[in-house]
Amino acid sequence: MSSSSKIAVIIPAYKVRSHLKNILARITNEISYIFVVDDHCPEKSYEIAEEVKLQDPRIVVIKHTQNQGVGGAMISGYTAALNTDAVAIVKIDGDGQMPPELITSFTAPILSGKADYVKGNRFYIADFLKDMPKIRLFGNASLSFINKISSGYWNVMDPTNGFTVIHKKVLTLIPLDKVDKGYFFESDMLFQLGILRAVVKDIPMKSIYGQEKSSLNIKKVLKDFPPKYLDRIIKRITYSYFVRDFNACSIELVCGLPLLMFGGFFGAYKWLQHIQSQTTASAGTVMLAGLPVLVGFNLIIAAINFDVTQVPKDPINPYIED
């Protein structure tokens, strides 16, 4: 294997003691580096990694003294991988849901220069979803839609899929200190990649669920994710259409949003006013409320259509200096 094709694998380890040994044993010889990040695991998953390390010198164990979350574990792993000569840097979870045998298939688009970031997509083929719990299916589908808006990647699904590969050069451009350290990590990475206009490619994979217990708290997700997505949506649109560039979408947003808001608020105000006075609104009042809503809505749809056509198509890694 040439130095230009070396691969590093990062495994964030938290409550995966019963799965970790099997996962490590299935990582093939094509992989040059394996970083196991024990995120202050109460099961001391690092002990399993250090045991396997005696027979596999590729393994490097990183231990956190405090739990930081999956994003925090990955930031530690990414930082360590950046200090190697690996070109493709892989993330897989240690709970057995991501077959290590797929690693070389996932890294192929990176090493061939066809993508900057590769991720799994359990939605690509309908039959792949049969083992996914219905609540997760609904949740992931919902998150996929909102992530398209926050990241600009209208061509990808399954944003929370943790099986990912990133080109080392692209990773150097991402401000890791600003990436979310919790379960929003994967979604935030897509936002950061969208700002860079990196090419993201989906790879079909089956959903695999066993007896493992997820550390994901649904109530916490419902509380924490919406404001984070809203923040990323505002930042992406502002940067993409009012800082880095100003184009047709910029004009459509500048005109469409105020018209839609004015028509909506004015119409609601007048509707309540006439309900209280038990009078009928004049044709002019209806038009003054309805026309801005109609025009504003059409301008917003046009802006979304423009945004969809702006999905990055040319990988940026060939243009990044070492």
C-alpha positions as CSV (number, residue, x, y, z in Angstrom):
1,M,0.0,0.0,0.0
2,S,1.4,3.4,-1.0
3,S,1.5,6.2,1.5
4,S,-0.9,8.1,-0.7
5,S,-3.7,5.6,0.1
6,K,-3.3,5.0,3.8
7,I,-6.5,4.8,5.8
8,A,-7.1,5.7,9.5
9,V,-10.2,4.4,11.4
10,I,-11.6,6.2,14.5
11,I,-13.9,4.3,16.8
12,P,-15.6,6.4,19.6
13,A,-16.1,4.0,22.4
14,Y,-18.8,4.5,25.0
15,K,-20.7,1.5,26.5
16,V,-19.5,-0.8,23.7
17,R,-17.3,-3.2,25.7
18,S,-19.3,-6.3,24.6
19,H,-18.9,-5.3,20.9
20,L,-15.5,-3.7,20.6
21,K,-13.3,-6.8,20.4
22,N,-15.3,-8.2,17.5
23,I,-15.2,-4.9,15.7
24,L,-11.5,-4.6,16.0
25,A,-10.9,-8.1,14.9
26,R,-12.8,-7.5,11.7
27,I,-10.8,-4.5,10.6
28,T,-8.7,-5.7,7.6
29,N,-5.0,-5.2,6.9
30,E,-5.8,-2.4,4.4
31,I,-6.2,-0.1,7.3
32,S,-3.0,1.6,8.6
33,Y,-4.2,3.2,11.8
34,I,-6.9,2.5,14.3
35,F,-7.8,5.1,17.0
36,V,-10.1,3.9,19.8
37,V,-11.3,6.9,21.8
38,D,-12.7,5.8,25.2
39,D,-15.0,8.7,26.1
40,H,-14.8,8.1,29.8
41,C,-16.8,4.9,29.3
42,P,-18.2,3.5,32.6
43,E,-17.5,0.0,31.2
44,K,-13.9,0.9,30.6
45,S,-14.0,0.0,27.0
46,Y,-10.3,1.0,26.7
47,E,-9.3,-2.2,28.5
48,I,-10.6,-4.2,25.5
49,A,-8.7,-2.0,23.1
50,E,-5.5,-2.3,25.0
51,E,-5.9,-6.0,25.2
52,V,-6.3,-6.3,21.4
53,K,-3.4,-3.8,20.9
54,L,-1.0,-6.4,22.2
55,Q,-1.5,-8.3,19.0
56,D,-2.4,-5.4,16.7
57,P,0.1,-2.5,16.8
58,R,-2.1,-0.4,14.5
59,I,-4.3,0.4,17.5
60,V,-3.9,3.7,19.5
61,V,-6.0,4.1,22.6
62,I,-7.1,7.7,23.5
63,K,-8.7,8.1,27.0
64,H,-10.9,11.0,28.1
65,T,-11.0,11.8,31.7
66,Q,-14.5,13.3,31.3
67,N,-17.3,12.3,29.0
68,Q,-17.5,14.7,26.1
69,G,-20.0,13.1,23.8
70,V,-19.5,11.4,20.4
71,G,-18.5,14.7,18.8
72,G,-15.9,15.3,21.4
73,A,-14.5,11.8,21.0
74,M,-14.4,12.2,17.2
75,I,-12.6,15.6,17.6
76,S,-9.9,13.8,19.6
77,G,-9.7,11.1,17.0
78,Y,-9.6,13.5,14.1
79,T,-6.8,15.5,15.8
80,A,-4.7,12.4,16.3
81,A,-5.4,11.1,12.7
82,L,-4.3,14.5,11.3
83,N,-0.8,13.8,12.7
84,T,-0.5,10.7,10.5
85,D,0.1,10.2,6.8
86,A,-3.4,8.8,6.3
87,V,-5.4,10.3,3.4
88,A,-8.9,8.8,4.2
89,I,-10.1,9.1,7.8
90,V,-13.0,6.8,8.7
91,K,-15.5,7.0,11.5
92,I,-17.3,3.8,12.6
93,D,-19.2,3.2,15.9
94,G,-18.2,0.4,18.2
95,D,-21.7,-1.0,18.7
96,G,-21.7,-3.4,15.7
97,Q,-24.2,-1.5,13.6
98,M,-21.5,-0.6,11.0
99,P,-19.8,-3.6,9.3
100,P,-16.0,-2.9,9.2
101,E,-15.9,-5.0,6.0
102,L,-17.4,-2.0,4.2
103,I,-14.6,0.4,5.0
104,T,-12.7,-0.1,1.7
105,S,-15.9,0.5,-0.3
106,F,-16.5,3.7,1.6
107,T,-12.9,5.0,1.2
108,A,-12.8,4.2,-2.5
109,P,-14.5,7.5,-3.6
110,I,-12.2,9.5,-1.4
111,L,-9.0,7.8,-2.6
112,S,-10.0,8.0,-6.2
113,G,-10.7,11.8,-5.9
114,K,-14.4,11.5,-6.6
115,A,-15.6,12.9,-3.2
116,D,-14.5,14.9,-0.2
117,Y,-16.7,13.2,2.3
118,V,-18.6,9.8,2.2
119,K,-21.4,8.7,4.5
120,G,-23.7,5.7,4.8
121,N,-27.3,5.9,3.7
122,R,-29.8,3.4,5.1
123,F,-32.6,5.0,3.1
124,Y,-31.1,4.3,-0.3
125,I,-32.9,0.9,-0.8
126,A,-36.3,0.4,0.8
127,D,-35.5,-3.2,1.8
128,F,-32.5,-2.0,3.8
129,L,-34.9,-0.3,6.3
130,K,-36.9,-3.4,7.4
131,D,-34.8,-3.8,10.5
132,M,-34.8,-0.2,11.6
133,P,-37.2,0.5,14.5
134,K,-40.2,2.6,13.3
135,I,-39.5,5.4,15.7
136,R,-35.9,5.7,14.4
137,L,-37.2,5.5,10.8
138,F,-39.6,8.4,11.4
139,G,-37.0,10.4,13.3
140,N,-34.2,9.9,10.8
141,A,-36.5,10.8,7.9
142,S,-37.6,14.0,9.6
143,L,-34.0,15.0,10.4
144,S,-33.0,14.3,6.8
145,F,-35.4,16.9,5.6
146,I,-34.3,19.7,8.0
147,N,-30.7,18.8,7.4
148,K,-31.0,19.4,3.7
149,I,-32.0,23.0,4.5
150,S,-29.3,23.5,7.1
151,S,-26.4,21.9,5.1
152,G,-27.5,22.6,1.5
153,Y,-26.9,18.9,0.6
154,W,-30.3,18.3,-1.0
155,N,-28.9,15.1,-2.6
156,V,-28.1,13.2,0.7
157,M,-30.3,11.4,3.2
158,D,-29.7,9.9,6.7
159,P,-27.6,12.8,8.1
160,T,-27.2,11.1,11.5
161,N,-25.5,8.0,10.0
162,G,-22.2,7.5,11.8
163,F,-20.4,5.6,9.1
164,T,-18.3,8.4,7.4
165,V,-15.1,9.0,5.6
166,I,-13.4,12.4,5.1
167,H,-10.4,13.4,3.1
168,K,-7.6,14.6,5.3
169,K,-7.1,17.8,3.3
170,V,-10.7,18.7,3.7
171,L,-10.6,17.9,7.4
172,T,-7.8,20.4,7.9
173,L,-10.2,23.2,6.7
174,I,-12.9,22.4,9.3
175,P,-12.7,24.3,12.6
176,L,-12.9,21.3,14.9
177,D,-13.2,23.6,17.9
178,K,-16.5,24.9,16.6
179,V,-18.0,21.5,15.7
180,D,-20.7,20.2,18.1
181,K,-19.4,17.7,20.6
182,G,-22.7,15.8,21.2
183,Y,-25.1,13.8,19.0
184,F,-25.5,16.7,16.7
185,F,-21.9,16.0,15.5
186,E,-22.8,14.3,12.2
187,S,-25.3,17.0,11.2
188,D,-22.9,19.8,12.2
189,M,-20.1,18.2,10.0
190,L,-22.5,18.4,7.0
191,F,-23.1,22.0,7.8
192,Q,-19.3,22.7,8.0
193,L,-18.8,20.8,4.7
194,G,-21.6,22.7,3.0
195,I,-19.9,26.0,3.9
196,L,-16.7,24.7,2.3
197,R,-18.7,23.4,-0.7
198,A,-17.2,20.0,-0.4
199,V,-18.6,17.1,-2.4
200,V,-20.6,14.6,-0.2
201,K,-21.4,11.1,-1.5
202,D,-23.9,8.6,0.0
203,I,-23.1,4.9,0.0
204,P,-26.0,2.5,0.4
205,M,-25.9,0.3,3.6
206,K,-28.2,-1.8,5.5
207,S,-29.5,-0.9,9.0
208,I,-28.2,-3.4,11.5
209,Y,-29.8,-3.5,15.0
210,G,-29.2,-6.0,17.7
211,Q,-29.5,-5.9,21.5
212,E,-27.3,-2.8,21.9
213,K,-28.7,0.0,24.0
214,S,-28.5,3.5,22.5
215,S,-27.1,6.3,24.6
216,L,-29.2,8.7,22.6
217,N,-31.9,10.5,24.7
218,I,-34.9,11.2,22.5
219,K,-36.2,14.0,24.7
220,K,-32.8,15.7,24.7
221,V,-32.7,15.5,20.9
222,L,-36.2,17.1,20.6
223,K,-35.0,19.9,22.9
224,D,-31.5,20.5,21.6
225,F,-31.6,19.8,17.8
226,P,-34.3,22.4,16.6
227,P,-32.4,25.5,17.9
228,K,-29.1,24.1,16.5
229,Y,-30.6,23.4,13.1
230,L,-32.2,26.9,13.0
231,D,-28.8,28.4,13.9
232,R,-27.1,26.5,11.1
233,I,-29.8,27.4,8.6
234,I,-29.4,31.1,9.3
235,K,-25.6,30.9,9.2
236,R,-25.5,28.9,5.9
237,I,-28.0,31.1,4.1
238,T,-26.4,34.3,5.3
239,Y,-22.9,33.2,4.3
240,S,-23.8,31.5,1.1
241,Y,-26.1,34.2,-0.4
242,F,-25.1,37.4,1.3
243,V,-21.4,37.1,2.2
244,R,-19.7,34.8,-0.3
245,D,-22.1,35.6,-3.2
246,F,-25.1,37.6,-4.1
247,N,-27.3,36.2,-6.8
248,A,-30.9,35.5,-7.9
249,C,-31.6,33.5,-4.7
250,S,-30.4,36.5,-2.6
251,I,-32.9,38.8,-4.3
252,E,-35.7,36.2,-4.0
253,L,-35.0,35.9,-0.2
254,V,-34.7,39.6,0.3
255,C,-38.1,40.2,-1.4
256,G,-39.9,37.0,-0.6
257,L,-39.5,36.8,3.2
258,P,-40.7,40.4,4.0
259,L,-43.7,40.0,1.6
260,L,-44.6,36.7,3.1
261,M,-44.3,38.0,6.7
262,F,-46.1,41.2,6.0
263,G,-49.0,39.5,4.3
264,G,-49.2,36.8,7.0
265,F,-49.2,39.2,10.0
266,F,-51.4,41.8,8.3
267,G,-53.9,39.2,7.3
268,A,-54.0,37.6,10.8
269,Y,-54.4,41.0,12.4
270,K,-57.2,42.0,10.1
271,W,-58.9,38.6,10.5
272,L,-58.9,38.9,14.3
273,Q,-60.1,42.6,14.0
274,H,-63.0,41.7,11.8
275,I,-63.9,38.6,14.0
276,Q,-64.1,40.9,17.0
277,S,-66.2,43.6,15.3
278,Q,-68.2,40.9,13.4
279,T,-67.8,42.8,10.1
280,T,-66.8,41.6,6.7
281,A,-63.3,42.5,5.3
282,S,-63.3,44.6,2.1
283,A,-61.9,43.2,-1.1
284,G,-59.0,45.6,-0.9
285,T,-58.1,44.4,2.6
286,V,-58.2,40.8,1.4
287,M,-56.0,41.6,-1.6
288,L,-53.6,43.6,0.6
289,A,-53.1,40.5,2.8
290,G,-53.3,37.8,0.1
291,L,-51.2,39.2,-2.7
292,P,-48.0,39.6,-0.6
293,V,-48.4,36.1,0.7
294,L,-48.9,34.7,-2.8
295,V,-45.9,36.6,-4.3
296,G,-43.7,36.0,-1.2
297,F,-44.5,32.3,-1.2
298,N,-43.6,31.9,-4.9
299,L,-40.3,33.8,-4.4
300,I,-39.4,31.5,-1.5
301,I,-40.1,28.4,-3.6
302,A,-38.0,29.9,-6.4
303,A,-35.2,30.5,-3.8
304,I,-35.4,26.9,-2.6
305,N,-35.3,25.6,-6.2
306,F,-32.2,27.7,-6.9
307,D,-30.6,26.4,-3.7
308,V,-31.2,22.8,-4.8
309,T,-29.3,23.4,-8.0
310,Q,-26.3,24.6,-6.1
311,V,-25.3,21.2,-4.6
312,P,-21.5,21.0,-4.9
313,K,-20.4,18.7,-7.8
314,D,-16.6,19.2,-8.0
315,P,-14.4,17.8,-5.1
316,I,-12.3,20.5,-3.4
317,N,-9.5,18.2,-2.1
318,P,-7.4,18.4,-5.3
319,Y,-7.1,22.1,-4.9
320,I,-6.1,22.2,-1.2
321,E,-2.3,22.5,-0.6
322,D,-0.6,20.0,1.7
